[in-house]
Amino acid sequence: MAKLVPKRKLRSQGPPSPIVKENAVPEDEGSIPEVILAADESDSDPEISTDGEESGEDDDGESMDDKEEDGEELGSDDEEDGDSQGSEYSSGDEGDESSGDDEAIDEEARNYVLDVMKDYLGSAGPRDVEEAVEHEDQGNGAGEANGQSGNPTTAEESDSSEDEVPDRNTIGDVPLEWYKNEDHIGYTKDGLKINKQAKRDQLDTFLSRTDDPNEWMKVYDEYNDEEVELTKDEINMIRRLRQGKIPHADVNPYEPYVDWFEYEDKGHPLSSAPEPKRRFIPSKWEAKKVVKLVRAIRKGWIKLDKPKEKSEFYLMWGDDLKTSDKGANGLAYIPAPKPKLPGHEESYNPPIEYIPTAEEIKSYDAMYEEDRPKFIPKSFPSLRQVPAYPNYIKEIFERCLDLYLCPRQKKDRKVFDPEMLIPKLPKPKDLQPYPSMCYMEYRGHGAAVTSMSVDSSGEWLATGSLDGTVRLWDVQSGRCRKAWDFGVKVNHVQWNPNPQINILGVAVDKDVVLLPTELGGEEVTGNVAALLALKNQDVSEKDPESSPLATWSMDSKFKSLKLRQPFVVQSLAWHHKGDYFATVAPDGNTKSVLVHQLTKQMSQNPFRKHHGRVVQVLFHPQRPFLFVATKMHVRVYNLAKQQLSKKLMTGLNEISSMAIHSGGDNLILGSQESKMVWFDMDLSTKPYKAFKNHTKDIRAVAFHKTYPLFASCSDDGTTSVFHGMVYSDLLQNPLLVPLKILTGHETVNHKGVMDCLFHPKQPWLFTSGADSLVRLYCN
Amino acid sequence: MDNTNGDGVERQVQVKFVTKLPPALRVVSSAFAIPAKLGRYGLSEVVNTLLGLEKPQPFDFLIDGELLRSSIEQFLLTKGITAETTLTIEYIPVVLPPEPQQPRAHDEWVSAVSGFNTRFIITGSYDNHGRIWNASGECVFLLHGHTDAVTSLAPIPAPRSSAKKLQLVTASKDHTLRFWQVALNEATSSTTTLKPVKRLKGHTSSVQSVAASPSGSEVCSGSWDTSIKLWSVRDDPDGEDDLGGKKRRLETGAVASAEKQVEARATLQGHTQVVGALDWSERDTIYSASWDHSLRTWDVESAVNTNILTCSKALHCLSVGGEGNSLLAAGGTDRILRIWDPRIPGTVAPVQQLSSHKGWISACKWHPKSAFHLLSASYDGTVKLWDTRAIIPLVTLSQHKDKVLSADWWKDDHIVSGGADSQLQIYSKLNLPF
């Protein structure tokens, strides 16, 4: 019985809620509540009991929550419940009044129920909790059975837990203690007093507990002064609450979130009200606050930065070696070197191992003065006997010198590795083949060889020399096959690029001689002879007044065709088809460049004027362009449109030679200021790269037809061979690598290598020198 | 027996001498301990002492199929052979330098020379003529017909005519080849001028090389027009009439009309540059070397290029022979004579590179009988005799005063060479062991 005491206390402290333990404080012990009776009955008939309990429970738990109910349900409940109370209640004012505190009260009430249940279960005496739970399970089963067995309303009611059986008592929400001393607990709907029931004594309680297995499910309703039996559902609910779960089992707390508001594709905020004015006005309040803070800071009430506490300990010699801190002038501070601190050996009485032996002292004399130890440790019996240090002044002086001479500034000097500045180029070894070694010499000329040309097959080499001869060499054997003696120095020789017309164009003095080489078969020789036969003899004679550009005539000596011009012809260039050729007579002014046609034997002057002295002309290897090199510029003329297409700004003062890449987009120029420049005409009209690889004038430059090679030869007697890879990819610049300097020619009269020329098919280079030799360099 | 034993102690090796020479020149086959520092000369002295010859005879020594060219010690060191076991050394008589004979002077550079016929030497020259020299050094025939320099010539092997009749084909820079028949029974000392029997016309550029098939019925020629052409030269019965070498009295054109014109039977296209040399020593296979840095093998029947070997240099000369008659020796615009072995599957690199010349190699020729000996001629003016078992040449012949353009074996123990000094040099009495 002592167990019940705290429960009572709890109950007394509790709110005026209607929830009371079943066997609590019934004053009138004799009276037995109706509900209990009903519960007793329920043993035999669970269906009825459930119903009854249900209604009672509804009263207990949820009476405060909801007073507005469906009439129908109410009605149905009433009918089942019983005659007297069923119709008593009607939804009314009370509910409304109490609704304000509903939730809080409900919550508290729930707690109480829980507590009570806990206590009850704990105090169940012989039955422990497990049994209780087991019991509940049975009860559950029974409940379920009930639910199934034909009480669909139960489920419905549990769903809408709001519908209630109205209270029997109508006193409303008043403290129950008002009725403490009364015989009644309140009034019925009809105004009749409800008398207090007789309290059960403890024996009764015990008996009922032993008798009624559902006793533990009963709760005393103080408000209505009756005991109600909790249904299985309610017990489950309580249990769930105690476990911290949601009371109703069928509520899913994790239901998918339903977004009720559309926000996508909504351009406007929820409210389209204009921005209020206050948003645009500086806040007065804030201003005041700021003023306040400022004043506080000024007066020192608010301290912003607390001075950092200096560490008590610091590294005394810490700054001795620091040199990295930069001063105000940006220079690093270098402290003066520290003098060496005295050690053990400077002690007046050093340990014996510091004192040198007599032999060691003797050995010092043999040392250089600089290597000798500055101080020889010596032992004295007492400090008094230490004599004055003889080197004191000297040491101080040296120290002064140290301080005086020590560097005081640190200057960063940039260290350049000269290797780093050189561009990364592939090794020549990897760019083979290229001409590197002289394997053949063509001997026979008596003077400097000025010009060379190889026929398209690479079998024959023609050379022109200052000794007045043009020689034809067998490239393979080095044999001179033929020599034509003109008697005047030969300026230029050039094979016709057409293999079917193997004639040689030779520029001799004022003449251009077209020599038949008679190398082809009989038919070819015949064709060439026919080609070289003078055709329009009469034309030249017809109008002598018009001073023809060039006179075509036959030369019976060599069976050749001769073209006489008024000025010395320095060079000639064939068009790639072999029909046209251009000649350059630099002294000719406006007539310095003439274009001749072989088949028609016609000459024409395509230019009215030249900007400077013309040095060389070249035909584009594929397209109708003519490159005219003057001393300082190269002009590219479009022959089809008859207009200037491009002007290359060479930056050179004395162009001496020109060569064009077989692709036609790249050009090299050699100059007399010993510079060679490479033009990528797709890239720019300015040089792509310039080489200063010779010490004297560059005489000639040459491109290889198929291999990525080019070369320049100079009066310093050397020939430089370069790798010049031109990529078909327009984004990639040509790769130019110096490969080899070929020597071998001797310098005669300040003239070195006069001409250089690549073999058309092999990576070989011919060079001709002022020493009258022609050399062949092979890979 | 280590070096650490001290300077005074000589290293010794156990050797055993073997030889294939006649019994008179055989030493006892027991092992000797000889100083390891001995070279060829020292070993030769040892063998001579063992033989007890009255007149000392020089020997060459083969260790593991390689000619000893340094001291034994060094040889073992470089080869990684242990000095502990008994070394078997084979000795062979040394190849002594042949005796140069009186050179035969030409009017022009000698571009081609052939010692195919054992009684006569055939030369081609830049004076457009071919010449046939007898053993006593007289020019017995002058082959007149080309209008440009003769570049190459090929005697046609014909067993039945070996004694009486010599057939040959010459290639020339005049774009043609000429076929000659020479009756050799005329023992005249005066020079007879012959005219060609056939003119093989078809190349559109200078003909650089020519080779005759082993059967003697066909020749192939390589030209500057990059093609190889096959010609049939099977002699017709009426060709016999032209024998006898009637004196040339007519003009060039008249001669040309008199001779028979032959068209090419087939053309082998594949090379991209001049075909520098041809070899047709096997019945169905033509080997060609070209300036396009390739060595090609052609199947004659199908006229298909069956194999390509590449080199980094333009090639001038080619010879098939040596071991198993299948090694390819080729030289070109380089100092190195390269030897390929096409029998090795997937062969790319040469198996041997002989490097001693100082100029382009103009000719190379395997000895017709020996498997190891070949000669090479170079623009540096020398002819070198090589033994493939040694990396340095056996003999260097430098009688020429200018470029040597051609060289060949003659009568197995002679070497003939022609050069830019317009001389035909003949070296005789070559004692080749084979």
Interface residues (C-beta under 8 A of the other chain):
Chain A: Q432 P433 Y439 M440 S457 G458 E459 Q476 S477 G478 R479 G521 K761 Q762 W764 C778 N779
Chain B: W109 S111 Y126 A149 H175 T204 S205 S206 W224 Q273 V274 W291 D292 S312 K313 A314 H316 T333 D334 G359 W360 Y379 K403 L405 A420
